[in-house]
């Protein structure tokens, strides 16, 4: 899987969650997001998996734009967020 993130920013009200984040990964690389609580790790994952929209910037997963091609992104990513959305049963 490859990921390209360019100048992604996201605000929730007055709280700046992501501020011009940019990076890229190549197919076959193993990467992780590290940082303290509130650093924006979950917010960025939600943007990359099409669950949130960035305020500014562009992101691609496997060559698919997360805004323009969300279905193709969703088909190529498996993501279980921190708070499990599945039923408790």
TORTI-671765 format. One record per atom (N, C-alpha, C, O): residue number from 1; residue in three letters; chain; x, y, z. Coordinates in pm, 1 decimal. Example, Ala and Ser with C-alpha at 12.3 -4.5 7.8 and 13.67 -1.06 7.14 Angstrom:
2
[pt 1,ALA,A,[1319.0,-569.0,780.0]],
[pt 1,ALA,A,[1230.0,-450.0,780.0]],
[pt 1,ALA,A,[1320.0,-330.0,780.0]],
[pt 1,ALA,A,[1423.6,-331.9,846.5]],
[pt 2,SER,A,[1285.0,-225.0,708.0]],
[pt 2,SER,A,[1367.0,-106.0,714.0]],
[pt 2,SER,A,[1290.0,3.0,787.0]],
[pt 2,SER,A,[1340.9,113.8,803.9]],
END
This chain:
89
[pt 1,UNK,A,[85.1,-117.4,0.0]],
[pt 1,UNK,A,[0.0,0.0,0.0]],
[pt 1,UNK,A,[89.2,123.1,0.0]],
[pt 1,UNK,A,[189.8,127.2,70.7]],
[pt 2,UNK,A,[53.5,220.8,-77.0]],
[pt 2,UNK,A,[124.6,348.5,-76.3]],
[pt 2,UNK,A,[30.3,458.2,-27.8]],
[pt 2,UNK,A,[-90.3,454.5,-52.1]],
[pt 3,UNK,A,[88.4,555.2,41.0]],
[pt 3,UNK,A,[11.7,668.0,94.2]],
[pt 3,UNK,A,[86.1,795.9,60.6]],
[pt 3,UNK,A,[207.7,804.0,78.1]],
[pt 4,UNK,A,[13.2,895.9,12.3]],
[pt 4,UNK,A,[69.5,1028.6,-11.2]],
[pt 4,UNK,A,[-19.9,1129.8,58.3]],
[pt 4,UNK,A,[-140.0,1136.2,32.1]],
[pt 5,UNK,A,[38.5,1207.6,145.9]],
[pt 5,UNK,A,[-33.8,1310.8,219.5]],
[pt 5,UNK,A,[37.9,1442.4,194.2]],
[pt 5,UNK,A,[159.0,1452.0,213.9]],
[pt 6,UNK,A,[-35.5,1543.3,150.9]],
[pt 6,UNK,A,[25.5,1671.9,119.6]],
[pt 6,UNK,A,[-51.7,1786.4,183.6]],
[pt 6,UNK,A,[-165.0,1816.0,145.6]],
[pt 7,UNK,A,[10.8,1849.3,280.1]],
[pt 7,UNK,A,[-40.8,1969.3,347.0]],
[pt 7,UNK,A,[-182.4,1952.7,401.0]],
[pt 7,UNK,A,[-267.8,2039.2,381.6]],
[pt 8,UNK,A,[-206.4,1840.6,469.0]],
[pt 8,UNK,A,[-337.8,1815.0,529.0]],
[pt 8,UNK,A,[-353.0,1894.5,658.4]],
[pt 8,UNK,A,[-266.6,1890.1,745.9]],
[pt 9,UNK,A,[-463.2,1966.8,669.0]],
[pt 9,UNK,A,[-499.2,2037.7,791.6]],
[pt 9,UNK,A,[-643.2,2005.0,825.8]],
[pt 9,UNK,A,[-725.7,1981.9,737.4]],
[pt 10,UNK,A,[-672.7,2003.4,955.1]],
[pt 10,UNK,A,[-808.6,1974.9,1001.3]],
[pt 10,UNK,A,[-832.0,2047.8,1132.0]],
[pt 10,UNK,A,[-750.4,2041.2,1223.9]],
[pt 11,UNK,A,[-944.3,2117.2,1139.4]],
[pt 11,UNK,A,[-987.6,2186.4,1261.3]],
[pt 11,UNK,A,[-1119.7,2128.0,1308.6]],
[pt 11,UNK,A,[-1203.7,2086.3,1228.9]],
[pt 12,UNK,A,[-1135.5,2126.2,1438.7]],
[pt 12,UNK,A,[-1264.2,2097.4,1501.2]],
[pt 12,UNK,A,[-1296.6,2220.3,1584.2]],
[pt 12,UNK,A,[-1247.5,2235.7,1696.1]],
[pt 13,UNK,A,[-1379.4,2307.4,1528.8]],
[pt 13,UNK,A,[-1405.5,2435.1,1594.3]],
[pt 13,UNK,A,[-1278.3,2518.4,1596.9]],
[pt 13,UNK,A,[-1219.9,2545.9,1492.1]],
[pt 14,UNK,A,[-1235.2,2558.7,1715.3]],
[pt 14,UNK,A,[-1111.6,2636.3,1727.2]],
[pt 14,UNK,A,[-989.2,2547.2,1748.1]],
[pt 14,UNK,A,[-876.3,2596.2,1747.1]],
[pt 15,UNK,A,[-1010.6,2416.7,1767.1]],
[pt 15,UNK,A,[-900.3,2323.6,1792.1]],
[pt 15,UNK,A,[-836.6,2277.9,1660.9]],
[pt 15,UNK,A,[-902.8,2216.9,1577.0]],
[pt 16,UNK,A,[-708.7,2307.6,1644.1]],
[pt 16,UNK,A,[-634.8,2263.1,1526.0]],
[pt 16,UNK,A,[-583.0,2121.8,1553.3]],
[pt 16,UNK,A,[-494.3,2102.3,1636.4]],
[pt 17,UNK,A,[-639.3,2024.1,1482.8]],
[pt 17,UNK,A,[-601.1,1884.2,1504.2]],
[pt 17,UNK,A,[-482.0,1844.1,1417.9]],
[pt 17,UNK,A,[-395.6,1768.8,1462.9]],
[pt 18,UNK,A,[-476.7,1893.2,1295.2]],
[pt 18,UNK,A,[-365.5,1865.6,1202.4]],
[pt 18,UNK,A,[-325.5,1996.4,1137.0]],
[pt 18,UNK,A,[-411.1,2075.2,1096.6]],
[pt 19,UNK,A,[-195.4,2019.6,1126.6]],
[pt 19,UNK,A,[-145.9,2146.7,1073.8]],
[pt 19,UNK,A,[-44.5,2121.1,962.8]],
[pt 19,UNK,A,[74.1,2101.7,989.5]],
[pt 20,UNK,A,[-91.9,2121.1,837.3]],
[pt 20,UNK,A,[-5.8,2104.9,720.0]],
[pt 20,UNK,A,[82.1,1980.2,726.2]],
[pt 20,UNK,A,[203.7,1988.6,708.9]],
[pt 21,UNK,A,[20.9,1866.0,750.6]],
[pt 21,UNK,A,[93.7,1738.8,758.1]],
[pt 21,UNK,A,[121.9,1688.5,616.8]],
[pt 21,UNK,A,[32.7,1685.2,532.1]],
[pt 22,UNK,A,[246.8,1649.3,592.4]],
[pt 22,UNK,A,[286.1,1593.2,463.4]],
[pt 22,UNK,A,[380.8,1476.0,485.6]],
[pt 22,UNK,A,[470.8,1483.5,569.3]],
[pt 23,UNK,A,[360.8,1368.3,411.2]],
[pt 23,UNK,A,[452.4,1254.2,411.3]],
[pt 23,UNK,A,[409.3,1159.1,300.8]],
[pt 23,UNK,A,[300.9,1173.2,244.1]],
[pt 24,UNK,A,[494.1,1063.0,271.1]],
[pt 24,UNK,A,[456.0,958.6,176.2]],
[pt 24,UNK,A,[519.0,827.1,219.4]],
[pt 24,UNK,A,[622.7,824.2,285.8]],
[pt 25,UNK,A,[453.9,719.2,180.1]],
[pt 25,UNK,A,[507.3,585.4,203.1]],
[pt 25,UNK,A,[506.6,511.5,70.2]],
[pt 25,UNK,A,[431.3,545.6,-21.0]],
[pt 26,UNK,A,[590.7,410.8,60.6]],
[pt 26,UNK,A,[594.5,329.0,-60.4]],
[pt 26,UNK,A,[537.1,191.2,-28.5]],
[pt 26,UNK,A,[534.5,148.1,86.8]],
[pt 27,UNK,A,[492.3,125.2,-130.9]],
[pt 27,UNK,A,[440.0,-9.9,-117.0]],
[pt 27,UNK,A,[545.2,-97.4,-48.5]],
[pt 27,UNK,A,[662.1,-95.9,-86.9]],
[pt 28,UNK,A,[503.6,-172.7,52.0]],
[pt 28,UNK,A,[592.5,-264.1,122.8]],
[pt 28,UNK,A,[654.8,-207.0,248.5]],
[pt 28,UNK,A,[709.5,-281.9,329.4]],
[pt 29,UNK,A,[647.7,-74.6,266.9]],
[pt 29,UNK,A,[702.6,-14.7,388.5]],
[pt 29,UNK,A,[608.3,-40.5,505.9]],
[pt 29,UNK,A,[486.6,-47.3,488.7]],
[pt 30,UNK,A,[665.1,-54.5,623.6]],
[pt 30,UNK,A,[587.1,-65.5,746.8]],
[pt 30,UNK,A,[609.1,63.0,824.2]],
[pt 30,UNK,A,[722.5,97.3,857.6]],
[pt 31,UNK,A,[500.7,134.3,852.9]],
[pt 31,UNK,A,[509.7,263.2,921.1]],
[pt 31,UNK,A,[409.6,266.7,1035.6]],
[pt 31,UNK,A,[317.5,185.3,1041.4]],
[pt 32,UNK,A,[428.4,360.9,1125.7]],
[pt 32,UNK,A,[334.2,379.6,1235.9]],
[pt 32,UNK,A,[326.2,526.4,1271.3]],
[pt 32,UNK,A,[419.4,602.6,1246.0]],
[pt 33,UNK,A,[215.3,565.5,1329.6]],
[pt 33,UNK,A,[197.9,701.3,1379.5]],
[pt 33,UNK,A,[227.3,698.3,1528.7]],
[pt 33,UNK,A,[164.4,623.1,1603.2]],
[pt 34,UNK,A,[321.1,778.6,1571.8]],
[pt 34,UNK,A,[355.6,787.8,1713.0]],
[pt 34,UNK,A,[333.6,929.9,1760.4]],
[pt 34,UNK,A,[361.0,1025.2,1687.4]],
[pt 35,UNK,A,[284.2,944.5,1882.5]],
[pt 35,UNK,A,[266.2,1077.4,1939.0]],
[pt 35,UNK,A,[174.6,1070.0,2058.9]],
[pt 35,UNK,A,[105.1,970.5,2079.7]],
[pt 36,UNK,A,[175.1,1175.6,2137.4]],
[pt 36,UNK,A,[90.1,1178.8,2256.9]],
[pt 36,UNK,A,[-57.6,1190.5,2220.6]],
[pt 36,UNK,A,[-92.4,1217.9,2105.7]],
[pt 37,UNK,A,[-143.1,1169.7,2318.9]],
[pt 37,UNK,A,[-286.3,1189.8,2299.3]],
[pt 37,UNK,A,[-310.1,1331.0,2247.8]],
[pt 37,UNK,A,[-250.0,1426.9,2296.0]],
[pt 38,UNK,A,[-397.8,1342.4,2150.0]],
[pt 38,UNK,A,[-430.2,1473.3,2094.4]],
[pt 38,UNK,A,[-336.2,1519.5,1984.2]],
[pt 38,UNK,A,[-347.1,1633.1,1937.9]],
[pt 39,UNK,A,[-243.5,1433.1,1941.0]],
[pt 39,UNK,A,[-147.2,1472.7,1837.9]],
[pt 39,UNK,A,[-205.7,1469.4,1697.9]],
[pt 39,UNK,A,[-147.1,1526.5,1605.9]],
[pt 40,UNK,A,[-320.8,1403.4,1678.9]],
[pt 40,UNK,A,[-384.6,1399.8,1547.7]],
[pt 40,UNK,A,[-374.1,1265.9,1476.0]],
[pt 40,UNK,A,[-412.7,1255.1,1359.6]],
[pt 41,UNK,A,[-322.7,1164.5,1543.4]],
[pt 41,UNK,A,[-305.8,1032.9,1479.8]],
[pt 41,UNK,A,[-438.9,975.5,1433.0]],
[pt 41,UNK,A,[-451.8,935.8,1317.1]],
[pt 42,UNK,A,[-535.7,970.7,1519.7]],
[pt 42,UNK,A,[-667.1,915.1,1483.8]],
[pt 42,UNK,A,[-737.3,1000.6,1379.6]],
[pt 42,UNK,A,[-803.5,947.7,1290.3]],
[pt 43,UNK,A,[-723.7,1130.9,1389.9]],
[pt 43,UNK,A,[-784.6,1220.6,1291.2]],
[pt 43,UNK,A,[-727.2,1193.9,1153.0]],
[pt 43,UNK,A,[-801.9,1187.8,1055.3]],
[pt 44,UNK,A,[-596.5,1178.1,1143.3]],
[pt 44,UNK,A,[-535.2,1150.1,1013.7]],
[pt 44,UNK,A,[-579.4,1014.8,960.2]],
[pt 44,UNK,A,[-605.8,1001.7,840.7]],
[pt 45,UNK,A,[-587.9,914.4,1045.9]],
[pt 45,UNK,A,[-635.7,782.8,1001.6]],
[pt 45,UNK,A,[-778.8,791.9,949.9]],
[pt 45,UNK,A,[-813.0,728.0,850.4]],
[pt 46,UNK,A,[-861.5,869.9,1015.9]],
[pt 46,UNK,A,[-1000.3,885.8,971.5]],
[pt 46,UNK,A,[-1007.6,957.4,836.6]],
[pt 46,UNK,A,[-1095.9,928.4,755.9]],
[pt 47,UNK,A,[-917.0,1049.1,812.2]],
[pt 47,UNK,A,[-911.0,1115.4,681.3]],
[pt 47,UNK,A,[-865.6,1016.3,575.8]],
[pt 47,UNK,A,[-924.1,1009.9,467.6]],
[pt 48,UNK,A,[-761.5,938.4,605.8]],
[pt 48,UNK,A,[-708.5,842.7,509.7]],
[pt 48,UNK,A,[-806.4,730.2,477.6]],
[pt 48,UNK,A,[-798.6,669.5,370.8]],
[pt 49,UNK,A,[-897.9,702.6,569.0]],
[pt 49,UNK,A,[-996.1,595.8,545.8]],
[pt 49,UNK,A,[-1132.4,651.3,504.7]],
[pt 49,UNK,A,[-1231.3,578.0,503.7]],
[pt 50,UNK,A,[-1138.0,777.6,471.5]],
[pt 50,UNK,A,[-1254.8,848.7,417.8]],
[pt 50,UNK,A,[-1366.7,870.9,519.1]],
[pt 50,UNK,A,[-1480.1,898.8,480.1]],
[pt 51,UNK,A,[-1336.9,859.0,648.0]],
[pt 51,UNK,A,[-1438.9,882.0,750.1]],
[pt 51,UNK,A,[-1449.4,1028.7,791.8]],
[pt 51,UNK,A,[-1551.1,1069.8,847.7]],
[pt 52,UNK,A,[-1346.4,1107.1,765.6]],
[pt 52,UNK,A,[-1346.8,1252.7,786.7]],
[pt 52,UNK,A,[-1291.5,1317.5,661.0]],
[pt 52,UNK,A,[-1218.1,1254.9,584.6]],
[pt 53,UNK,A,[-1327.2,1442.6,640.5]],
[pt 53,UNK,A,[-1270.2,1519.1,529.9]],
[pt 53,UNK,A,[-1172.4,1620.9,586.6]],
[pt 53,UNK,A,[-1199.8,1685.8,687.5]],
[pt 54,UNK,A,[-1058.2,1633.8,520.2]],
[pt 54,UNK,A,[-960.5,1735.7,559.1]],
[pt 54,UNK,A,[-1014.2,1872.9,522.3]],
[pt 54,UNK,A,[-1091.4,1886.4,427.4]],
[pt 55,UNK,A,[-973.9,1974.4,596.9]],
[pt 55,UNK,A,[-1011.5,2111.1,562.7]],
[pt 55,UNK,A,[-928.5,2160.9,444.4]],
[pt 55,UNK,A,[-979.2,2230.9,356.7]],
[pt 56,UNK,A,[-800.8,2124.0,443.4]],
[pt 56,UNK,A,[-711.8,2160.7,333.3]],
[pt 56,UNK,A,[-618.1,2044.0,304.8]],
[pt 56,UNK,A,[-601.2,1954.9,388.0]],
[pt 57,UNK,A,[-558.1,2045.5,187.4]],
[pt 57,UNK,A,[-460.6,1944.5,150.8]],
[pt 57,UNK,A,[-520.6,1831.0,70.1]],
[pt 57,UNK,A,[-640.6,1827.3,43.2]],
[pt 58,UNK,A,[-432.8,1737.9,32.0]],
[pt 58,UNK,A,[-472.7,1624.2,-50.3]],
[pt 58,UNK,A,[-411.9,1497.1,8.6]],
[pt 58,UNK,A,[-302.3,1498.7,64.5]],
[pt 59,UNK,A,[-485.7,1387.5,-5.4]],
[pt 59,UNK,A,[-434.4,1258.1,38.4]],
[pt 59,UNK,A,[-472.9,1151.9,-63.2]],
[pt 59,UNK,A,[-582.4,1153.3,-119.4]],
[pt 60,UNK,A,[-379.0,1059.0,-85.4]],
[pt 60,UNK,A,[-402.7,945.9,-175.4]],
[pt 60,UNK,A,[-364.6,817.5,-104.7]],
[pt 60,UNK,A,[-265.4,812.0,-32.0]],
[pt 61,UNK,A,[-444.2,714.5,-126.7]],
[pt 61,UNK,A,[-414.6,580.8,-77.0]],
[pt 61,UNK,A,[-414.7,488.5,-197.9]],
[pt 61,UNK,A,[-515.1,478.3,-268.4]],
[pt 62,UNK,A,[-303.6,422.1,-221.8]],
[pt 62,UNK,A,[-288.0,334.0,-339.5]],
[pt 62,UNK,A,[-319.5,405.7,-470.1]],
[pt 62,UNK,A,[-372.1,345.7,-563.8]],
[pt 63,UNK,A,[-287.0,534.5,-475.6]],
[pt 63,UNK,A,[-309.7,612.6,-597.1]],
[pt 63,UNK,A,[-449.9,669.3,-610.6]],
[pt 63,UNK,A,[-479.2,738.3,-708.3]],
[pt 64,UNK,A,[-537.7,641.4,-514.1]],
[pt 64,UNK,A,[-675.3,690.9,-518.7]],
[pt 64,UNK,A,[-690.2,810.9,-426.2]],
[pt 64,UNK,A,[-647.6,806.4,-310.8]],
[pt 65,UNK,A,[-750.0,917.5,-476.2]],
[pt 65,UNK,A,[-775.4,1037.9,-397.9]],
[pt 65,UNK,A,[-885.5,1008.8,-295.9]],
[pt 65,UNK,A,[-991.6,958.2,-332.4]],
[pt 66,UNK,A,[-861.1,1040.6,-167.9]],
[pt 66,UNK,A,[-958.1,1006.1,-63.4]],
[pt 66,UNK,A,[-1089.2,1082.0,-77.5]],
[pt 66,UNK,A,[-1192.9,1033.9,-31.9]],
[pt 67,UNK,A,[-1086.8,1199.8,-139.8]],
[pt 67,UNK,A,[-1211.2,1274.6,-161.3]],
[pt 67,UNK,A,[-1280.8,1235.2,-290.3]],
[pt 67,UNK,A,[-1402.2,1214.9,-291.8]],
[pt 68,UNK,A,[-1205.7,1224.3,-397.8]],
[pt 68,UNK,A,[-1264.7,1198.8,-529.7]],
[pt 68,UNK,A,[-1297.5,1052.4,-553.9]],
[pt 68,UNK,A,[-1386.6,1021.2,-632.9]],
[pt 69,UNK,A,[-1226.1,961.4,-486.5]],
[pt 69,UNK,A,[-1243.4,818.0,-511.7]],
[pt 69,UNK,A,[-1256.4,738.7,-381.2]],
[pt 69,UNK,A,[-1181.6,643.5,-359.3]],
[pt 70,UNK,A,[-1350.4,777.1,-294.8]],
[pt 70,UNK,A,[-1358.5,712.3,-163.5]],
[pt 70,UNK,A,[-1385.4,561.6,-169.5]],
[pt 70,UNK,A,[-1331.8,487.4,-87.1]],
[pt 71,UNK,A,[-1465.1,515.3,-262.5]],
[pt 71,UNK,A,[-1495.9,370.9,-271.1]],
[pt 71,UNK,A,[-1371.4,288.8,-302.5]],
[pt 71,UNK,A,[-1351.3,181.5,-245.7]],
[pt 72,UNK,A,[-1288.0,339.4,-392.9]],
[pt 72,UNK,A,[-1165.6,268.1,-426.5]],
[pt 72,UNK,A,[-1070.5,264.9,-306.9]],
[pt 72,UNK,A,[-1003.7,164.3,-283.2]],
[pt 73,UNK,A,[-1064.5,374.8,-232.0]],
[pt 73,UNK,A,[-982.6,377.6,-110.3]],
[pt 73,UNK,A,[-1036.2,275.6,-10.8]],
[pt 73,UNK,A,[-959.0,197.7,45.0]],
[pt 74,UNK,A,[-1166.4,274.9,12.1]],
[pt 74,UNK,A,[-1227.0,183.6,108.9]],
[pt 74,UNK,A,[-1205.0,37.7,71.3]],
[pt 74,UNK,A,[-1190.5,-47.5,159.0]],
[pt 75,UNK,A,[-1202.4,8.4,-58.0]],
[pt 75,UNK,A,[-1179.2,-129.3,-103.1]],
[pt 75,UNK,A,[-1036.2,-175.6,-76.7]],
[pt 75,UNK,A,[-1009.9,-295.5,-68.1]],
[pt 76,UNK,A,[-944.9,-81.3,-64.2]],
[pt 76,UNK,A,[-804.7,-120.1,-49.6]],
[pt 76,UNK,A,[-751.4,-107.8,93.2]],
[pt 76,UNK,A,[-633.2,-132.6,117.3]],
[pt 77,UNK,A,[-837.9,-69.6,188.4]],
[pt 77,UNK,A,[-793.7,-47.3,326.1]],
[pt 77,UNK,A,[-883.5,-121.4,423.4]],
[pt 77,UNK,A,[-1005.8,-120.7,409.2]],
[pt 78,UNK,A,[-822.7,-184.9,521.7]],
[pt 78,UNK,A,[-896.9,-238.6,635.1]],
[pt 78,UNK,A,[-861.4,-155.4,756.1]],
[pt 78,UNK,A,[-743.1,-136.1,783.9]],
[pt 79,UNK,A,[-959.1,-105.6,828.8]],
[pt 79,UNK,A,[-931.8,-14.2,940.6]],
[pt 79,UNK,A,[-1030.7,-39.8,1052.7]],
[pt 79,UNK,A,[-1151.9,-34.4,1031.9]],
[pt 80,UNK,A,[-979.2,-67.7,1171.3]],
[pt 80,UNK,A,[-1060.7,-81.2,1291.0]],
[pt 80,UNK,A,[-1020.6,31.2,1384.6]],
[pt 80,UNK,A,[-912.9,25.6,1443.9]],
[pt 81,UNK,A,[-1104.6,133.5,1399.7]],
[pt 81,UNK,A,[-1067.8,249.5,1480.1]],
[pt 81,UNK,A,[-1054.7,215.2,1628.3]],
[pt 81,UNK,A,[-1095.0,108.1,1673.7]],
[pt 82,UNK,A,[-997.3,309.5,1701.2]],
[pt 82,UNK,A,[-973.6,292.9,1845.8]],
[pt 82,UNK,A,[-1101.5,255.0,1919.6]],
[pt 82,UNK,A,[-1100.2,166.3,2005.1]],
[pt 83,UNK,A,[-1210.5,320.9,1887.4]],
[pt 83,UNK,A,[-1338.8,289.5,1949.8]],
[pt 83,UNK,A,[-1416.7,203.3,1851.9]],
[pt 83,UNK,A,[-1467.9,252.8,1751.4]],
[pt 84,UNK,A,[-1425.4,76.7,1881.1]],
[pt 84,UNK,A,[-1485.1,-22.6,1792.4]],
[pt 84,UNK,A,[-1629.0,13.7,1757.0]],
[pt 84,UNK,A,[-1712.8,25.3,1846.5]],
[pt 85,UNK,A,[-1659.5,31.8,1628.7]],
[pt 85,UNK,A,[-1795.1,67.7,1588.1]],
[pt 85,UNK,A,[-1888.2,-53.6,1579.9]],
[pt 85,UNK,A,[-2007.3,-37.5,1553.4]],
[pt 86,UNK,A,[-1836.2,-173.7,1602.1]],
[pt 86,UNK,A,[-1917.5,-294.6,1591.6]],
[pt 86,UNK,A,[-2007.9,-307.2,1714.5]],
[pt 86,UNK,A,[-1980.3,-249.3,1819.5]],
[pt 87,UNK,A,[-2114.8,-382.9,1699.5]],
[pt 87,UNK,A,[-2203.9,-407.1,1811.7]],
[pt 87,UNK,A,[-2132.1,-484.7,1920.2]],
[pt 87,UNK,A,[-2041.7,-563.1,1891.3]],
[pt 88,UNK,A,[-2171.3,-463.8,2043.9]],
[pt 88,UNK,A,[-2106.8,-532.0,2156.8]],
[pt 88,UNK,A,[-2125.5,-683.6,2153.1]],
[pt 88,UNK,A,[-2044.5,-756.9,2209.8]],
[pt 89,UNK,A,[-2230.6,-731.0,2087.6]],
[pt 89,UNK,A,[-2251.3,-874.3,2076.6]],
[pt 89,UNK,A,[-2143.9,-933.5,1991.9]],
[pt 89,UNK,A,[-2142.5,-1054.5,1969.6]],
END
